[in-house]
């Protein structure tokens, strides 16, 4: 993992958004890391870049959907942002019908995916995942960051 400032983390998120938006393929991004590691900072920068590419003129206030669990953005290239922190299990996830976001949106950005999806039930996730691992650094002004693509 590399150590990055908030500005560098924002830049990495914007770069990934540009790459995925231009690819025209469905994308699933899983954000992992403890509270305060930068998941929402990364998500906010990614979503702003995505919306700019999608032609958004009036940028909405982008926050983590901790209480609503899901928020959809975009006009032409829809993006779903999910925060699974409040869910206890995959049963909760499927009973609420949240799998529709995995299936029907151009891009799905998910915080806390590892909280309810483990190696045991990994097959319930899309086959291609971009993992964004974030962690706290000993330097209070920086975060640890790593990006990995996984295809199952």
N, C-alpha and C positions, 0 to 999 in steps of 0.2 A: 504494500500500500504506500502511496506517496502522500506527503504532507502538503496541504494546500491552504491558501487563505480563502476567505469567503468570496472575494472577487474572482479568484482562480476557480473555485467550485462553481460559481455562477457561469463563468466562461465555458467550463466543461459541459455543463447542462445545456447551454445554448448551442454548443457545437454538436452535441448528440441530437438535439431537436432538429437542427438543420439537416443532419445526415439522414435521420429517420423520415422526416417529412419528404425529402426529395426522393427517397427510395420507393415510395408508393406501395410498400408492403405493410401488412399489419405488424404492429410492434407491441411487445409486452415488456415493460420495464419494472423490475422489482427492486425497491429500495429497502436495504437492510441496515440496521445500526441501532444503537441505544438512543434513549431520549436525549435530545440536545446535540446529536451528532451532525445534523445538517440535512436531514431528509426533506423537510419542508422548504428549506432554502433552495435545495436542488430542484425540487418539484416546481416551486414558484418560477424559477428562472427558465426551466424547461417549458412550462406552460406558456409563459409570456413569449418566448421565442416561437413556439408552435403557432400561437394565435397571430403573431405578427406575420408569419409566413402564410397563414390562412386568410389574411386580409382584414383582421380585426382592427377597427378604427377606434373604438372606445374600450380600452383595456379594463376588464373587471378587476375587482379586488380579489386576489387569489390567496386563499388560506387553505390550510389542511382541513379536509372534511371529517374531522374527528367525530363530530356528533351526527352529521347527516350520512356519514360513511362513504357516500359517492357524490361526485359533482361532475357534470359534463360541460365541456367547453367546445367552441369552434362552430363554424358555419358549414363549410364544405368537408373538411377533414376532421371529423369529431374525435375528441380526446376525452377519455374518462379518467378521473383521478379518484382513487379509492384509498381510504385509510382504514385498515382492518384492526386497528388497535383494540377497539371495544368488543370485537367478536371473540367468542370463546373457542369455537371449533369450526370445522368445515361444514358440519351440520347447520350451524347458524348461518353460514355463508350461503349454502344452497337453499335453505328454507326461505331466506329473504329474496332469493332470485337474482343474486348479484352476479352469477355466471354470465348473464346476458351482456355484461360489460366486457367480459373476456372475448365473447363471440362476435358482438355486433359493432364494435367501435374500431376505428382505424388505428387508434393507439390507446393503450391502457397503461397507466402509471399507478403503481400500487405500493403504498407504504405498509410496512408490517406484514408482508405476505408470508414471511417465515414464522410468524406467530401461530398461524393456523394450518399452514401447509408444510409438512415435514417430508423427509425422504420417503417415508412410508406411503404418503398419499400424493407424492410429486406428480404422478401421472394425471392428476386432475387439473393440472396447470397446462397452459399452451406448450407446444413442443419446443418453441424457441423463446428463450428468456434472456434479456439483458439484465444482469445483476449489477446494481450499483451498491457497493459496500462502503459504508461510512462509519467512522469511529471518532472518538474523542482523541485529542493529541495532548501530550504533556505541555505543549505550547498553547496557552488559552486562546490565542488569536488564530489558531489553525485547526484543521480537521484532517483526518486520514481518509483517503479516497482511493477506490479501485473499481474498475469497470471490467466485467467479464461477460462474454456471450456464451450461452449454453444451448446446445441443440440436442434434444433427446429423440 
